[in-house]
Amino acid sequence: MPVHTSRSPVPAAVLCGVAGWVPPRVVTNDELAERLDTDDAWIRTRTGIRRRHVAEPGQATSDLAVEAGRLALRNAGLELAGTDSAGTDPVDAVIVTTTTPDRPCPATAPAVAARLGLNRVAAFDVGAVCTGFVYGLATAAGLIASGVAARVLLIGADTYSTIVDPLDRANAIIFGDGAGAVVLRAGHSDEPGAVGHFDLGSDGTHEDLITVAAGGSRQRSTDGEPSHGERHFAMRGNEVYRHAVTRMAESARATLSGAGWKTDDVDHFVPHQANLRILHSVADDLGLPRERCFANVDAVGNTGAASIPLALADAAARRVVRPGDRLLLTAFGGGLTWGSCVLTWPELPPPTRPYDPYDPLVPHGTGEDTPS
């Protein structure tokens, strides 16, 4: 376990491993156009998305989470499963952030931990929709700061293909499936990798903007079976767009102010990969050049709570981010929820790229080839 000196009386959460994983099956815009009233150009113009990865039948969120978690542990130089030679687990807690748990009960995290050979650690889920990973980072940082945990495995994983109606033209084009994970250890607030200032918020008066109406106690406490629409993901896109841009920009500014950073201090802006138009709008609102906004939404779509860690893993694998680079993370999701944080990128082994490159002419990381 890390030894803390007087320079940091309260341990900070330090990023020491990152990885991502997506299902092998790729669904292109052309494939979607075969069943929806749309085409590739329409999808790319409005979302910046060219393709997405989709889980196979029978493949659940935990399956994706286990793959990403195993790779993140390996990237951190920790045992992949079970205990090390000293008889201790490589991490003290496993957090899974998801909107698509394997079941309403129990939580998905304990099963993920068990499949990784971590049978004695704390394990629980965090639900904040697409803001889940940032909320999970804050939760993991709290566990470390309080001394409850010295190392935490945090996984963002979602299989939106299980809750989105495949014939829903508005949403089926946006979402993909995937998982991203980071390992956090106790360390010092002034060392590379330390997760810095957080800003978190919510506004439950707009809970109806992003919903899956059926399956919870609200629906089950009433008579009658849920309708087809109530079983699937629903989003009021235009209203969500306005809230997303405003809340993400406000949260990012609050985080930069709390951290004592200026906009020019940010080397890489890594937002939740909702769609390219939202990403660019937030960057423009902040006064950040678009080339500093890392985007891989073109290749994976909106993967919910997995999107930020997947983007981090992708950026690290392609060495877009380098040790010492200053990162601003921000997200927005149903609830409504939002959150941001900062960190300086540490020295890490390059992780395996979460997906194979499919078009070397696409300038991955900016999406500048796509109209906004």
Wavefront OBJ file of the C-alpha trace (Angstrom):
o trace
v 0.000 0.000 0.000
v 1.242 3.565 -0.689
v 2.991 5.416 2.110
v 1.789 8.977 2.670
v 4.046 11.769 3.874
v 3.223 15.022 5.587
v 2.979 16.864 2.272
v -0.376 15.156 1.613
v -2.218 14.425 4.877
v -5.323 13.383 2.950
v -4.589 10.829 0.203
v -5.641 11.756 -3.297
v -6.996 9.389 -5.957
v -4.310 8.874 -8.601
v -5.002 7.294 -11.984
v -2.654 4.336 -12.482
v -4.395 2.210 -15.114
v -6.843 2.636 -17.999
v -8.464 0.393 -20.592
v -11.515 0.037 -22.790
v -13.360 -2.767 -24.527
v -16.168 -2.901 -27.069
v -18.046 -5.893 -28.504
v -16.634 -7.118 -31.837
v -19.865 -6.632 -33.772
v -19.885 -3.364 -35.729
v -23.069 -1.697 -36.963
v -22.488 0.904 -39.657
v -24.778 3.732 -40.655
v -25.499 1.930 -43.897
v -26.728 -1.096 -41.958
v -29.062 1.093 -39.905
v -30.328 2.751 -43.068
v -31.636 -0.609 -44.239
v -34.258 -0.620 -41.482
v -34.657 3.088 -40.723
v -35.760 6.016 -42.851
v -32.299 7.564 -42.979
v -28.900 7.340 -44.644
v -25.231 7.617 -43.747
v -24.914 11.295 -44.651
v -27.934 12.287 -42.549
v -26.590 10.466 -39.483
v -23.051 11.815 -39.827
v -24.217 15.382 -40.390
v -26.389 15.421 -37.266
v -24.363 13.275 -34.881
v -20.838 12.797 -36.233
v -21.288 9.032 -35.813
v -20.136 6.632 -38.529
v -20.500 3.321 -36.730
v -21.071 1.782 -33.315
v -20.345 -1.559 -31.597
v -23.268 -3.683 -30.426
v -23.406 -6.585 -27.998
v -24.389 -9.980 -29.319
v -27.600 -11.659 -28.106
v -26.970 -13.035 -24.617
v -24.097 -10.630 -23.974
v -24.742 -8.467 -20.906
v -23.246 -5.332 -19.388
v -21.216 -7.382 -16.904
v -19.518 -9.240 -19.774
v -18.228 -5.964 -21.190
v -17.300 -4.663 -17.735
v -15.224 -7.746 -16.942
v -13.219 -7.390 -20.148
v -12.484 -3.706 -19.549
v -11.743 -4.280 -15.871
v -9.282 -7.077 -16.585
v -7.422 -4.938 -19.118
v -7.310 -1.950 -16.740
v -5.848 -4.087 -13.948
v -3.220 -5.348 -16.377
v -2.415 -1.801 -17.491
v -1.922 -0.862 -13.829
v 0.505 -3.765 -13.380
v -1.803 -5.611 -10.999
v -2.786 -9.259 -10.803
v -5.540 -10.070 -13.286
v -7.556 -12.302 -10.995
v -7.533 -13.722 -7.521
v -5.006 -12.621 -4.932
v -1.328 -11.852 -5.233
v 1.467 -13.813 -3.605
v 0.878 -11.987 -0.318
v -2.734 -13.161 -0.245
v -4.251 -9.720 -0.780
v -6.628 -8.478 -3.451
v -5.123 -6.029 -5.968
v -7.930 -3.522 -5.298
v -10.155 -2.818 -2.307
v -13.325 -1.833 -4.169
v -15.036 -2.276 -7.526
v -17.486 0.361 -8.742
v -19.592 -0.167 -11.869
v -21.366 2.853 -13.297
v -24.208 1.850 -15.597
v -27.746 2.540 -16.745
v -28.136 -1.014 -18.053
v -27.381 -3.353 -15.135
v -27.672 -7.074 -15.732
v -30.723 -7.129 -13.439
v -32.677 -4.653 -11.304
v -31.485 -6.715 -8.340
v -28.734 -7.417 -7.360
v -26.176 -4.819 -8.421
v -23.857 -5.751 -11.282
v -20.573 -4.850 -9.565
v -20.356 -7.839 -7.171
v -20.695 -10.271 -10.080
v -18.049 -8.371 -12.038
v -15.718 -8.440 -9.040
v -16.245 -12.169 -8.552
v -15.505 -12.937 -12.198
v -12.264 -10.997 -11.837
v -11.373 -13.136 -8.813
v -12.077 -10.315 -6.348
v -14.395 -12.092 -3.947
v -13.764 -10.114 -0.765
v -13.770 -6.512 -1.939
v -16.475 -3.863 -1.651
v -18.521 -3.775 -4.846
v -21.469 -1.595 -5.818
v -23.125 0.213 -8.721
v -23.459 3.945 -9.345
v -26.379 5.158 -11.447
v -26.153 8.657 -12.927
v -26.806 7.741 -16.570
v -24.189 9.323 -18.857
v -22.638 11.290 -15.982
v -22.014 8.020 -14.156
v -18.286 7.818 -14.744
v -17.600 11.286 -13.326
v -19.835 10.508 -10.331
v -17.948 7.227 -9.983
v -14.608 9.050 -10.035
v -15.785 11.303 -7.215
v -17.039 8.274 -5.269
v -13.753 6.422 -5.718
v -11.818 9.528 -4.695
v -13.934 9.713 -1.541
v -13.225 6.080 -0.667
v -9.515 6.731 -1.050
v -9.530 10.054 0.818
v -11.386 8.488 3.750
v -8.958 5.592 3.982
v -11.625 2.994 3.186
v -9.732 1.926 0.068
v -6.165 2.218 -1.188
v -7.014 1.090 -4.718
v -10.313 1.185 -6.612
v -11.312 -0.350 -9.938
v -13.887 1.945 -11.566
v -15.739 0.660 -14.626
v -18.219 2.496 -16.818
v -20.240 0.011 -18.867
v -23.472 0.179 -20.826
v -25.350 -1.911 -23.377
v -27.839 0.602 -24.697
v -28.787 -1.815 -27.467
v -30.790 -3.670 -24.806
v -32.988 -0.666 -23.976
v -33.166 1.301 -27.249
v -35.942 0.359 -29.678
v -34.097 -0.775 -32.839
v -36.792 0.931 -34.928
v -36.508 4.248 -33.073
v -34.941 6.468 -35.733
v -34.050 9.211 -33.274
v -32.128 7.054 -30.779
v -31.032 3.882 -32.577
v -28.533 5.903 -34.611
v -26.875 7.423 -31.546
v -26.069 4.690 -29.076
v -23.479 1.930 -28.977
v -22.294 -0.581 -26.395
v -18.978 -0.581 -24.578
v -17.018 -0.474 -21.341
v -14.117 1.593 -20.083
v -12.225 1.237 -16.819
v -9.623 2.977 -14.709
v -7.645 1.931 -11.650
v -7.136 4.563 -8.967
v -4.636 4.344 -6.117
v -3.960 6.417 -3.027
v -1.278 9.005 -3.625
v -0.463 12.687 -3.424
v -2.521 15.554 -4.806
v 0.519 17.091 -6.512
v 1.611 14.026 -8.497
v 0.652 13.263 -12.121
v -2.560 11.287 -12.338
v -4.145 12.855 -9.260
v -7.823 13.522 -9.891
v -8.392 17.178 -9.121
v -11.324 19.443 -8.365
v -14.846 18.102 -8.937
v -18.111 19.811 -9.777
v -21.268 17.682 -9.574
v -24.898 18.668 -9.984
v -28.426 17.559 -10.781
v -31.889 18.892 -11.598
v -34.619 16.341 -10.959
v -37.347 18.697 -12.164
v -36.389 17.547 -15.655
v -36.381 13.820 -14.928
v -38.778 13.237 -17.809
v -36.315 14.339 -20.521
v -34.362 11.050 -20.540
v -36.218 7.975 -19.333
v -36.943 4.272 -19.432
v -40.410 4.325 -17.907
v -40.911 0.609 -17.229
v -39.118 -1.769 -14.898
v -38.904 0.298 -11.740
v -41.163 0.606 -8.711
v -43.096 3.528 -10.249
v -44.348 1.378 -13.094
v -44.630 -1.835 -11.099
v -46.768 -0.185 -8.439
v -49.511 0.497 -10.982
v -51.936 -1.868 -12.656
v -51.412 -3.093 -16.178
v -48.491 -4.103 -18.337
v -46.135 -1.445 -19.699
v -46.504 -0.418 -23.320
v -43.870 -1.039 -25.971
v -42.663 2.549 -25.690
v -42.415 2.421 -21.897
v -40.038 -0.528 -22.111
v -37.535 1.410 -24.189
v -35.253 4.396 -23.842
v -36.865 7.752 -24.599
v -35.243 11.160 -24.941
v -36.566 14.595 -25.839
v -33.616 15.432 -27.999
v -33.942 19.174 -28.602
v -34.444 19.986 -24.928
v -31.652 17.630 -23.897
v -29.289 19.312 -26.359
v -29.870 22.749 -24.837
v -29.491 21.508 -21.263
v -26.409 19.459 -22.127
v -24.477 22.335 -23.663
v -25.407 24.767 -20.888
v -24.798 22.419 -17.951
v -21.561 20.928 -19.274
v -20.103 24.360 -19.978
v -21.155 25.736 -16.571
v -19.784 22.680 -14.781
v -16.510 22.826 -16.694
v -16.055 26.485 -15.792
v -16.764 25.804 -12.121
v -14.225 22.981 -12.133
v -11.535 25.064 -13.798
v -12.151 27.859 -11.293
v -11.983 25.477 -8.339
v -8.765 23.933 -9.639
v -7.195 27.306 -10.307
v -6.884 26.548 -14.024
v -7.549 28.822 -16.965
v -9.028 27.645 -20.248
v -5.603 27.977 -21.879
v -4.217 25.524 -19.310
v -6.326 22.701 -20.784
v -4.403 20.518 -23.234
v -7.250 18.070 -23.846
v -10.983 18.440 -23.313
v -12.538 14.970 -22.915
v -16.328 15.280 -22.686
v -19.010 12.633 -22.582
v -19.311 11.452 -26.167
v -22.984 12.345 -26.655
v -22.717 13.495 -30.257
v -20.218 15.629 -32.097
v -22.449 18.697 -32.309
v -22.800 18.819 -28.517
v -19.060 18.301 -28.016
v -18.158 21.112 -30.374
v -20.827 23.428 -28.948
v -19.466 22.974 -25.422
v -15.893 23.523 -26.591
v -16.971 26.686 -28.423
v -18.845 27.921 -25.344
v -15.706 27.436 -23.230
v -13.495 29.133 -25.796
v -11.491 25.949 -26.323
v -10.151 25.235 -29.823
v -11.987 22.243 -31.265
v -8.730 20.439 -31.909
v -8.304 20.162 -28.123
v -11.651 18.358 -27.849
v -10.985 14.633 -28.014
v -13.754 12.758 -29.820
v -14.110 9.110 -30.738
v -17.901 9.216 -31.001
v -17.539 8.693 -34.762
v -16.308 5.132 -34.165
v -18.280 3.985 -31.109
v -21.330 6.238 -30.795
v -22.710 7.316 -27.439
v -21.757 4.552 -25.002
v -23.288 6.151 -21.901
v -21.223 5.787 -18.740
v -18.496 4.066 -20.768
v -17.862 7.001 -23.084
v -15.296 9.009 -21.098
v -13.127 6.060 -19.993
v -13.334 4.625 -23.529
v -12.181 7.973 -24.877
v -9.335 8.105 -22.337
v -8.232 4.582 -23.247
v -8.386 5.386 -26.953
v -6.456 8.641 -26.535
v -3.816 6.885 -24.419
v -3.489 3.975 -26.841
v -2.839 6.351 -29.744
v -0.619 8.573 -27.578
v -2.830 11.581 -28.151
v -2.468 12.271 -24.426
v 1.029 12.250 -22.977
v 2.454 12.451 -19.471
v 2.035 15.950 -18.079
v -0.918 16.867 -20.310
v -3.743 18.607 -18.460
v -7.211 17.141 -19.019
v -10.689 18.496 -18.391
v -13.464 15.889 -18.188
v -17.148 16.776 -18.262
v -20.394 14.856 -18.683
v -24.160 15.244 -18.802
v -26.900 12.650 -18.455
v -30.418 11.798 -17.419
v -31.657 12.819 -14.044
v -30.714 15.433 -15.061
v -27.122 15.056 -13.868
v -23.814 16.637 -14.793
v -20.253 16.715 -13.539
v -16.663 17.658 -14.322
v -13.147 17.155 -12.993
v -9.524 17.759 -13.945
v -6.344 15.709 -13.875
v -2.797 15.740 -15.194
v -2.035 12.660 -17.274
v 0.443 10.237 -15.661
v 3.075 7.935 -17.132
v 1.240 4.725 -18.101
v 1.946 1.793 -20.393
v -0.051 2.315 -23.596
v -3.252 0.261 -23.314
v -4.617 -1.908 -26.074
v -6.733 0.195 -28.381
v -10.420 -0.441 -27.566
v -11.309 -0.943 -31.226
v -9.526 -1.361 -34.535
v -9.014 1.670 -36.752
v -11.343 1.423 -39.726
v -10.520 4.472 -41.826
v -6.979 5.895 -41.686
v -8.168 9.052 -43.456
v -10.454 10.053 -40.582
v -8.658 12.480 -38.237
v -9.680 10.653 -35.058
v -9.731 12.856 -31.994
v -11.351 15.975 -33.454
v -14.076 14.855 -35.831
v -13.355 17.947 -37.911
v -14.372 16.145 -41.107
v -17.970 16.095 -39.928
v -20.302 19.091 -40.387
v -21.483 20.672 -37.150
l 1 2 3 4 5 6 7 8 9 10 11 12 13 14 15 16 17 18 19 20 21 22 23 24 25 26 27 28 29 30 31 32 33 34 35 36 37 38 39 40 41 42 43 44 45 46 47 48 49 50 51 52 53 54 55 56 57 58 59 60 61 62 63 64 65 66 67 68 69 70 71 72 73 74 75 76 77 78 79 80 81 82 83 84 85 86 87 88 89 90 91 92 93 94 95 96 97 98 99 100 101 102 103 104 105 106 107 108 109 110 111 112 113 114 115 116 117 118 119 120 121 122 123 124 125 126 127 128 129 130 131 132 133 134 135 136 137 138 139 140 141 142 143 144 145 146 147 148 149 150 151 152 153 154 155 156 157 158 159 160 161 162 163 164 165 166 167 168 169 170 171 172 173 174 175 176 177 178 179 180 181 182 183 184 185 186 187 188 189 190 191 192 193 194 195 196 197 198 199 200 201 202 203 204 205 206 207 208 209 210 211 212 213 214 215 216 217 218 219 220 221 222 223 224 225 226 227 228 229 230 231 232 233 234 235 236 237 238 239 240 241 242 243 244 245 246 247 248 249 250 251 252 253 254 255 256 257 258 259 260 261 262 263 264 265 266 267 268 269 270 271 272 273 274 275 276 277 278 279 280 281 282 283 284 285 286 287 288 289 290 291 292 293 294 295 296 297 298 299 300 301 302 303 304 305 306 307 308 309 310 311 312 313 314 315 316 317 318 319 320 321 322 323 324 325 326 327 328 329 330 331 332 333 334 335 336 337 338 339 340 341 342 343 344 345 346 347 348 349 350 351 352 353 354 355 356 357 358 359 360 361 362 363 364 365 366 367 368 369 370 371 372
